[in-house]
């Protein structure tokens, strides 16, 4: 058969399949959502099961374990884990139903991220086609935002709540106005109860509502009231937020900026957020180029009219979500002094919605475009979940077992872990032999000189409620003549080894495996003589 006939047959098959697929998604939306849910849950729960709980997540686990809700509120009021209570309450409930474990700890986040995707589908579908809405809901799976779908913190819950608020805000002028207003207030309330920075979503919704007011020349007082009522939980959280600020300021003369915001960080934010989607986008563009070459992207007439696209106020709200890093940047400069990329994570709602709307405007009547992009997004999501990522330099993990070659001999000496985050992870995951010997040495006045000192301050607060061994630096040195130290050569916030050398202790490197270094620290004779007659010291 001539080559041109083969190409013609392939083009016809592509067009028929794309049109049939688009029609199936349009007519059987619930079936498509069920299929998406199965794919999402299978791979996300798999990731939740095989990834060890890390430092931030362990705070969620430990606080969810507290005996009563009063104990939880008291712990949050101490300021060492500055977050609202909803993630801990949901984790506590999950533990009660499923028992403790990494999947149970991360289940609220898994559900929160899934909720965002579903809300995105219905939000974009109202002003476009189901196929383009499906592309929009699949985009977050291949971005950095997906990493928070199985992290036991409040970020995924904030994503789901923000998307719910957007969906309900869209429906405020629809036939179910009362339900939509209630959902709008609920979405805002759940967001600020999941993470304080979820309040940024109101910047986007406020811009959209302002645009709707100007276009219609009519103020929708109930919509503004619903958004305001959603902020009501913040009144109860004000003491928690104030205590968190005071806890940091206690060790500094003034609030230092944790990460100084800069205009260049805005570009960096979108690069980091959307960078993982680049392989899927490249594959999609390549497939589209092939389809274009085969002539399979010719616009075909549609039997049914499609929506004209989003109204202006919805488009303004979407752009508002897209610009959440700008609002965070301004807030960091004027108010908080803290800029962390993940605080503006709901910007992915704007990115995904805008993609769906752009596809609807540019690829209407060409279902092949949506089918190809959807296939590339879901395909890359599956491949990325099955094939572990590779890094050029393999990091050395912490010592979790006494049989590890980097574990010191059983000589009775304690082991000080120089990294606060690594210490807590070792305490949680390591064998009893390792846990019985490790400790963390704390000195807030020295820690605050590091770029990030919050982890050490958080450990100091946690030790009041969890049996972890966090000891004062000066007291530990007075009680021990020699001890071991684990030091991470790649970490820039560890102060212990350098401080020990500055204080006159003998610091000897006796082992190294990649970035993990093992030091033996001993008291010099002059120090030992000065300590004579003082309190007894251990070996």
C-alpha positions as CSV (number, residue, x, y, z in Angstrom):
1,X,0.0,0.0,0.0
2,X,1.4,3.4,-0.9
3,X,2.8,5.5,2.0
4,X,0.3,8.3,1.4
5,X,-2.6,5.9,1.9
6,X,-1.1,4.6,5.1
7,X,-0.8,8.2,6.4
8,X,-4.4,8.9,5.3
9,X,-5.7,5.8,7.2
10,X,-3.7,6.8,10.3
11,X,-5.1,10.3,10.2
12,X,-8.6,9.0,9.9
13,X,-8.1,6.7,12.8
14,X,-6.7,9.5,15.0
15,X,-9.6,11.8,14.2
16,X,-12.3,9.1,14.8
17,X,-10.7,8.1,18.1
18,X,-10.3,11.6,19.4
19,X,-13.9,12.5,18.5
20,X,-15.2,9.4,20.1
21,X,-13.1,9.9,23.2
22,X,-14.2,13.5,23.6
23,X,-17.8,12.5,23.2
24,X,-17.5,9.8,25.8
25,X,-15.9,12.1,28.3
26,X,-18.7,14.7,27.6
27,X,-21.5,12.2,28.0
28,X,-20.1,10.1,30.8
29,X,-18.4,12.6,33.1
30,X,-18.9,10.5,36.2
31,X,-17.3,7.5,34.5
32,X,-14.3,9.6,33.6
33,X,-14.0,11.0,37.1
34,X,-14.2,7.5,38.5
35,X,-11.4,6.3,36.2
36,X,-9.3,9.4,37.1
37,X,-9.9,8.7,40.8
38,X,-8.8,5.1,40.5
39,X,-5.5,6.0,38.7
40,X,-4.9,8.9,41.1
41,X,-5.5,6.9,44.3
42,X,-3.5,3.9,43.2
43,X,-0.3,5.7,42.5
44,X,-0.7,8.4,45.2
45,X,-1.3,5.8,48.0
46,X,1.6,3.8,46.6
47,X,3.8,6.9,47.0
48,X,2.4,7.5,50.5
49,X,3.2,4.0,51.5
50,X,6.8,3.9,50.3
51,X,8.0,7.4,51.3
52,X,9.3,7.7,54.8
53,X,7.8,10.4,57.0
54,X,10.0,13.4,57.2
55,X,10.6,16.2,59.7
56,X,7.5,18.3,59.1
57,X,5.2,15.4,58.8
58,X,6.4,13.9,62.1
59,X,5.1,17.0,63.9
60,X,1.7,16.3,62.4
61,X,1.9,12.7,63.6
62,X,3.1,13.5,67.1
63,X,0.6,16.2,67.7
64,X,-2.2,14.1,66.3
65,X,-1.2,11.5,68.9
66,X,-1.8,13.8,71.9
67,X,-4.4,12.5,74.4
68,X,-7.0,15.2,74.0
69,X,-8.1,18.1,71.9
70,X,-7.1,20.4,74.8
71,X,-3.6,19.0,74.6
72,X,-3.5,19.7,70.9
73,X,-4.7,23.2,71.3
74,X,-2.2,23.8,74.1
75,X,0.6,22.5,71.8
76,X,-0.4,24.7,68.9
77,X,-0.6,27.6,71.4
78,X,3.1,27.0,72.3
79,X,4.0,28.2,68.8
80,X,6.6,25.6,67.9
81,X,4.4,24.3,65.0
82,X,2.7,27.4,63.7
83,X,-0.3,25.9,61.8
84,X,-4.1,25.8,62.3
85,X,-5.7,22.7,63.9
86,X,-7.6,21.1,61.0
87,X,-4.7,18.9,59.6
88,X,-4.0,17.5,63.0
89,X,-7.7,16.8,63.7
90,X,-8.1,15.0,60.4
91,X,-4.9,13.0,60.9
92,X,-6.2,12.1,64.4
93,X,-9.5,10.9,62.8
94,X,-7.6,8.9,60.2
95,X,-5.5,7.2,62.8
96,X,-8.7,6.3,64.7
97,X,-10.1,4.6,61.6
98,X,-7.1,3.1,59.9
99,X,-4.5,2.9,62.7
100,X,-1.2,4.7,62.7
101,X,1.0,4.5,59.6
102,X,2.3,6.6,56.7
103,X,-0.8,6.0,54.6
104,X,-3.2,7.0,57.4
105,X,-1.1,10.1,58.2
106,X,-1.2,11.2,54.6
107,X,-4.8,10.3,53.8
108,X,-6.2,13.8,54.5
109,X,-3.7,15.3,52.0
110,X,-4.5,12.6,49.4
111,X,-8.2,13.5,49.7
112,X,-7.5,17.2,49.7
113,X,-5.5,17.1,46.5
114,X,-8.0,14.9,44.8
115,X,-10.8,17.4,45.8
116,X,-8.8,20.1,44.1
117,X,-8.6,18.1,40.8
118,X,-12.3,17.3,40.9
119,X,-13.3,21.0,41.6
120,X,-11.0,22.1,38.8
121,X,-12.8,19.7,36.4
122,X,-16.3,21.2,37.2
123,X,-15.0,24.8,37.3
124,X,-13.4,24.6,33.8
125,X,-16.2,22.4,32.4
126,X,-18.8,25.1,32.9
127,X,-17.1,27.4,30.4
128,X,-15.5,24.9,28.1
129,X,-15.7,21.2,27.2
130,X,-15.3,18.2,29.4
131,X,-12.2,17.2,27.5
132,X,-10.4,20.4,28.2
133,X,-11.6,20.3,31.8
134,X,-10.0,16.8,32.0
135,X,-6.7,18.2,30.7
136,X,-6.9,21.0,33.4
137,X,-7.5,18.5,36.2
138,X,-4.6,16.3,35.0
139,X,-2.0,19.0,34.8
140,X,-1.4,19.3,38.6
141,X,-0.4,15.6,38.7
142,X,2.8,16.4,36.7
143,X,3.8,19.5,38.6
144,X,5.7,20.1,41.9
145,X,2.3,20.6,43.5
146,X,1.7,16.9,43.4
147,X,4.5,16.2,45.9
148,X,2.1,17.7,48.5
149,X,-0.6,15.2,47.6
150,X,1.0,12.7,49.9
151,X,2.6,14.9,52.5
152,X,1.0,14.9,56.0
153,X,0.7,18.7,56.2
154,X,-2.0,21.2,55.4
155,X,-0.9,22.2,51.9
156,X,-3.0,19.8,50.0
157,X,-6.0,20.5,52.2
158,X,-5.5,24.2,51.4
159,X,-5.4,23.4,47.7
160,X,-8.7,21.4,47.9
161,X,-10.4,24.2,49.9
162,X,-9.2,26.9,47.6
163,X,-10.5,25.1,44.5
164,X,-13.8,24.4,46.3
165,X,-14.2,28.1,47.2
166,X,-13.5,29.0,43.5
167,X,-16.1,26.5,42.2
168,X,-18.8,27.7,44.6
169,X,-18.0,31.3,43.9
170,X,-18.5,30.6,40.2
171,X,-21.9,29.1,41.0
172,X,-23.1,32.1,43.2
173,X,-25.1,33.5,40.3
174,X,-26.6,30.1,39.4
175,X,-29.8,28.4,40.3
176,X,-28.4,27.0,43.6
177,X,-27.3,30.3,45.0
178,X,-27.8,29.5,48.6
179,X,-25.8,26.3,48.4
180,X,-23.1,28.0,46.5
181,X,-22.8,30.8,49.1
182,X,-22.6,28.3,51.9
183,X,-19.9,26.4,49.9
184,X,-18.0,29.6,49.3
185,X,-17.9,30.4,53.0
186,X,-17.0,26.8,53.9
187,X,-14.2,26.6,51.3
188,X,-12.6,29.8,52.7
189,X,-13.0,28.6,56.3
190,X,-11.5,25.1,55.6
191,X,-8.6,26.8,53.8
192,X,-7.6,29.1,56.6
193,X,-8.1,26.2,59.0
194,X,-5.6,24.1,57.0
195,X,-2.9,26.7,56.4
196,X,-2.9,30.4,57.4
197,X,-1.5,31.4,54.0
198,X,-4.6,29.9,52.3
199,X,-6.1,33.4,53.0
200,X,-4.2,34.4,49.8
201,X,-7.0,32.7,47.8
202,X,-9.3,35.6,48.8
203,X,-7.1,37.9,46.9
204,X,-8.0,36.0,43.7
205,X,-11.6,35.6,44.6
206,X,-11.8,39.3,45.6
207,X,-10.4,40.4,42.3
208,X,-12.9,38.2,40.4
209,X,-15.9,39.5,42.5
210,X,-14.7,43.1,42.0
211,X,-14.7,42.5,38.2
212,X,-18.2,41.0,38.4
213,X,-19.4,44.0,40.3
214,X,-18.0,46.5,37.8
215,X,-19.3,44.5,34.7
216,X,-22.8,44.1,36.1
217,X,-22.8,47.5,38.0
218,X,-24.4,45.7,40.9
219,X,-22.8,44.8,44.3
220,X,-23.4,41.2,45.4
221,X,-23.4,41.8,49.1
222,X,-24.0,38.2,50.0
223,X,-21.0,37.0,48.0
224,X,-18.7,39.4,49.8
225,X,-20.4,38.4,53.1
226,X,-19.8,34.7,52.4
227,X,-16.1,35.3,51.9
228,X,-15.9,37.4,55.0
229,X,-17.7,34.7,57.1
230,X,-15.2,32.2,55.8
231,X,-12.5,34.2,57.7
232,X,-14.3,33.8,61.0
233,X,-12.1,30.9,62.2
234,X,-9.1,33.2,62.1
235,X,-10.5,35.0,65.2
236,X,-9.9,31.8,67.2
237,X,-6.5,31.3,65.6
238,X,-5.1,34.8,66.4
239,X,-3.6,33.7,69.7
240,X,-1.9,30.8,68.0
241,X,-0.4,33.0,65.2
242,X,0.7,35.6,67.7
243,X,2.4,33.0,69.9
244,X,4.2,31.6,66.8
245,X,5.6,35.0,66.0
246,X,6.6,35.6,69.6
247,X,8.3,32.2,69.8
248,X,10.7,33.2,67.0
249,X,11.1,36.8,68.1
250,X,12.1,35.6,71.6
251,X,15.5,34.6,70.3
252,X,16.0,37.6,68.0
253,X,16.1,41.4,68.6
254,X,13.7,41.8,65.7
255,X,11.9,39.5,63.2
256,X,14.5,38.5,60.6
257,X,13.3,37.5,57.2
258,X,13.6,33.8,56.8
259,X,14.0,34.1,53.1
260,X,14.3,37.6,51.7
261,X,11.8,37.9,48.8
262,X,13.1,39.2,45.5
263,X,11.5,39.8,42.2
264,X,13.6,37.1,40.7
265,X,12.0,34.6,43.0
266,X,8.7,35.0,41.2
267,X,10.1,33.7,37.9
268,X,11.8,31.0,39.9
269,X,8.5,30.0,41.5
270,X,6.8,29.2,38.3
271,X,9.9,27.4,37.0
272,X,10.0,25.2,40.1
273,X,6.2,24.6,40.1
274,X,5.8,23.7,36.4
275,X,9.3,22.4,35.7
276,X,8.4,18.7,36.3
277,X,5.7,19.0,33.7
278,X,8.2,19.8,31.0
279,X,8.8,16.2,29.8
280,X,5.0,15.7,29.4
281,X,4.7,19.0,27.5
282,X,7.6,18.2,25.2
283,X,6.0,14.8,24.5
284,X,2.7,16.5,23.8
285,X,4.1,19.1,21.5
286,X,6.0,16.4,19.6
287,X,2.8,14.3,19.2
288,X,0.9,17.4,18.1
289,X,3.6,18.2,15.5
290,X,3.3,14.6,14.1
291,X,-0.5,15.0,14.0
292,X,-0.2,18.3,12.3
293,X,2.2,16.8,9.7
294,X,-0.3,14.0,9.1
295,X,-3.1,16.6,8.7
296,X,-5.0,15.2,11.7
297,X,-5.6,18.6,13.3
298,X,-8.0,19.9,10.7
299,X,-11.0,21.5,12.4
300,X,-14.0,19.3,12.2
301,X,-17.6,20.6,12.5
302,X,-19.3,19.9,15.8
303,X,-22.9,18.7,16.0
304,X,-23.6,20.6,19.3
305,X,-22.6,24.2,20.2
306,X,-19.9,24.6,22.8
307,X,-19.7,27.3,25.5
308,X,-18.3,30.5,24.3
309,X,-15.6,30.6,27.1
310,X,-15.3,32.0,30.6
311,X,-16.8,35.3,31.4
312,X,-14.5,38.1,32.3
313,X,-14.9,37.9,36.1
314,X,-14.0,34.2,36.1
315,X,-10.9,34.9,33.9
316,X,-9.8,37.6,36.3
317,X,-10.2,35.2,39.3
318,X,-8.1,32.6,37.5
319,X,-5.4,35.2,36.8
320,X,-5.6,36.2,40.4
321,X,-4.8,32.6,41.4
322,X,-2.0,32.6,38.9
323,X,-0.6,35.7,40.6
324,X,-0.7,34.4,44.2
325,X,3.2,34.4,44.4
326,X,3.0,38.2,43.7
327,X,0.6,38.7,46.6
328,X,2.8,36.5,48.8
329,X,5.8,38.5,47.8
330,X,4.1,41.8,48.7
331,X,2.9,40.3,52.0
332,X,6.4,39.1,52.9
333,X,7.8,42.5,52.2
334,X,5.2,44.4,54.2
335,X,4.0,42.1,56.9
336,X,5.5,38.7,57.6
337,X,9.1,38.8,56.3
338,X,8.7,35.1,55.3
339,X,8.7,33.8,51.8
340,X,8.4,30.1,51.1
341,X,7.3,29.0,47.6
342,X,4.9,26.4,49.0
343,X,2.9,29.1,50.7
344,X,1.5,30.2,47.3
345,X,0.9,26.6,46.1
346,X,-2.8,27.3,45.2
347,X,-1.4,29.2,42.2
348,X,-1.6,25.8,40.4
349,X,-5.4,26.2,40.4
350,X,-4.8,29.3,38.2
351,X,-2.3,27.5,36.0
352,X,-4.6,24.5,35.4
353,X,-7.7,26.6,34.8
354,X,-6.0,28.9,32.4
355,X,-4.7,25.9,30.4
356,X,-8.2,24.5,30.1
357,X,-9.6,27.9,29.0
358,X,-6.8,28.5,26.5
359,X,-7.3,25.0,25.0
360,X,-11.0,25.7,24.6
361,X,-10.4,28.9,22.7
362,X,-7.6,27.7,20.5
363,X,-8.4,24.0,19.9
364,X,-12.2,24.1,19.7
365,X,-13.3,21.5,17.1
366,X,-9.9,19.8,17.3
367,X,-10.3,17.1,20.0
368,X,-7.0,15.6,19.0
369,X,-5.2,18.4,20.8
370,X,-6.9,17.7,24.1
371,X,-6.6,13.9,23.8
372,X,-2.9,14.1,23.1
373,X,-2.2,16.4,26.0
374,X,-4.4,14.4,28.4
375,X,-2.6,11.2,27.4
376,X,0.8,12.8,27.9
377,X,0.0,14.1,31.3
378,X,-1.5,10.9,32.6
379,X,1.2,8.8,30.9
380,X,4.0,10.8,32.4
381,X,2.3,10.7,35.8
382,X,2.2,6.9,35.7
383,X,5.8,6.6,34.4
384,X,7.1,9.0,37.0
385,X,5.4,7.0,39.8
386,X,6.8,3.7,38.6
387,X,10.3,4.8,37.8
388,X,12.1,6.4,40.7
389,X,13.8,9.7,39.9
390,X,17.6,9.8,39.5
391,X,19.9,12.3,41.0
392,X,23.5,12.9,39.9
393,X,24.8,12.5,43.5
394,X,23.3,9.9,45.8
395,X,22.8,11.3,49.2
396,X,23.7,9.3,52.2
397,X,20.7,8.7,54.4
398,X,20.8,8.8,58.2
399,X,21.9,5.8,60.2
400,X,18.8,3.8,61.1
401,X,20.3,0.5,62.2
402,X,23.1,-0.5,64.6
403,X,24.6,-2.7,62.0
404,X,25.4,0.3,59.8
405,X,29.2,0.7,59.2
406,X,28.8,4.3,60.2
407,X,27.4,3.4,63.6
408,X,30.0,3.9,66.4
409,X,31.1,1.0,68.6
410,X,29.3,0.2,71.8
411,X,31.6,2.3,74.0
412,X,29.0,4.0,76.1
413,X,29.5,7.4,74.4
414,X,26.3,9.2,73.3
415,X,25.9,10.4,69.7
416,X,24.9,14.0,69.0
417,X,23.2,14.5,65.6
418,X,24.1,17.9,64.3
419,X,21.1,18.3,62.1
420,X,17.8,19.0,63.8
421,X,15.7,17.5,61.0
422,X,17.8,14.4,60.7
423,X,17.7,13.8,64.4
424,X,13.9,13.7,64.6
425,X,13.7,11.4,61.5
426,X,16.3,9.0,63.1
427,X,14.4,9.1,66.4
428,X,11.2,8.0,64.6
429,X,12.6,5.5,62.1
430,X,15.8,4.1,63.6
431,X,16.2,0.9,65.6
432,X,16.1,0.9,69.4
433,X,19.9,0.6,69.6
434,X,20.4,3.8,67.6
435,X,17.6,5.7,69.3
436,X,19.0,4.9,72.8
437,X,22.3,6.7,71.9
438,X,21.4,9.7,69.8
439,X,20.5,13.1,71.0
440,X,20.4,16.7,69.7
441,X,22.3,19.5,71.3
442,X,20.4,22.8,71.3
443,X,21.5,26.4,71.8
444,X,19.0,28.9,70.3
445,X,21.5,31.8,70.5
446,X,23.8,30.0,68.2
447,X,21.1,28.5,66.0
448,X,19.6,31.8,65.1
449,X,22.8,32.7,63.3
450,X,22.0,30.1,60.7
451,X,19.9,30.8,57.6
452,X,17.1,28.5,58.9
453,X,16.8,28.1,62.7
454,X,13.1,27.2,62.9
455,X,13.8,23.4,63.0
456,X,15.8,23.7,66.2
457,X,13.2,25.9,67.9
458,X,10.5,23.5,66.9
459,X,12.4,20.6,68.4
460,X,12.7,22.5,71.7
461,X,8.9,22.9,71.8
462,X,8.3,19.3,70.8
463,X,10.4,17.9,73.6
464,X,7.9,19.1,76.2
465,X,5.3,16.7,74.7
466,X,7.3,13.9,73.1
467,X,10.1,11.9,74.7
468,X,12.8,13.0,72.4
469,X,16.3,13.8,73.7
470,X,17.0,17.4,73.0
471,X,19.7,18.7,75.5
472,X,21.1,22.0,76.2
473,X,24.5,22.5,74.6
474,X,26.4,23.9,77.7
475,X,24.9,21.3,80.1
476,X,25.7,18.4,77.8
477,X,29.4,19.5,77.5
478,X,29.7,19.9,81.2
479,X,28.4,16.3,81.7
480,X,30.5,14.5,79.1
481,X,34.2,14.1,78.5
482,X,33.8,12.6,75.0
483,X,31.0,11.8,72.5
484,X,30.3,11.1,68.9
485,X,28.8,13.5,66.3
486,X,27.0,12.9,63.1
487,X,27.5,15.8,60.7
488,X,26.1,16.3,57.2
489,X,28.8,17.8,54.9
490,X,26.2,19.2,52.5
491,X,24.0,21.0,55.0
492,X,24.5,24.7,55.5
493,X,22.6,25.1,58.8
494,X,24.6,22.8,61.1
495,X,26.5,24.8,63.7
496,X,27.6,22.1,66.2
497,X,31.0,20.9,64.8
498,X,32.3,24.4,64.1
499,X,31.2,25.6,67.5
500,X,32.8,22.6,69.3
501,X,36.1,23.4,67.6
502,X,35.8,27.1,68.5
503,X,35.2,26.1,72.1
504,X,38.4,24.2,72.3
505,X,37.3,20.6,71.9
506,X,39.3,18.1,69.9
507,X,37.2,17.1,66.9
508,X,38.5,14.1,64.9
509,X,37.0,12.8,61.7
510,X,36.9,9.0,62.1
511,X,34.5,8.0,59.3
512,X,32.7,9.3,56.2
513,X,30.3,7.9,53.7
514,X,29.5,10.4,51.0
515,X,28.0,13.4,52.8
516,X,27.6,11.8,56.2
517,X,30.6,12.4,58.5
518,X,31.3,10.8,61.9
519,X,33.4,12.8,64.4
520,X,34.8,11.8,67.8
521,X,34.8,14.8,70.1
522,X,36.9,14.8,73.2
523,X,37.6,17.3,76.0
524,X,41.2,18.7,75.8
525,X,43.3,18.2,78.9
526,X,43.2,21.8,79.8
527,X,39.5,21.7,79.9
528,X,39.6,18.5,81.9
529,X,41.8,20.1,84.5
530,X,39.5,23.1,84.8
531,X,36.6,20.7,85.2
532,X,38.3,18.9,88.1
533,X,36.2,19.2,91.3
534,X,33.1,19.9,89.2
535,X,30.2,17.7,88.5
536,X,31.1,14.1,87.5
537,X,31.4,13.4,83.8
538,X,30.7,10.3,81.8
539,X,33.2,8.7,79.5
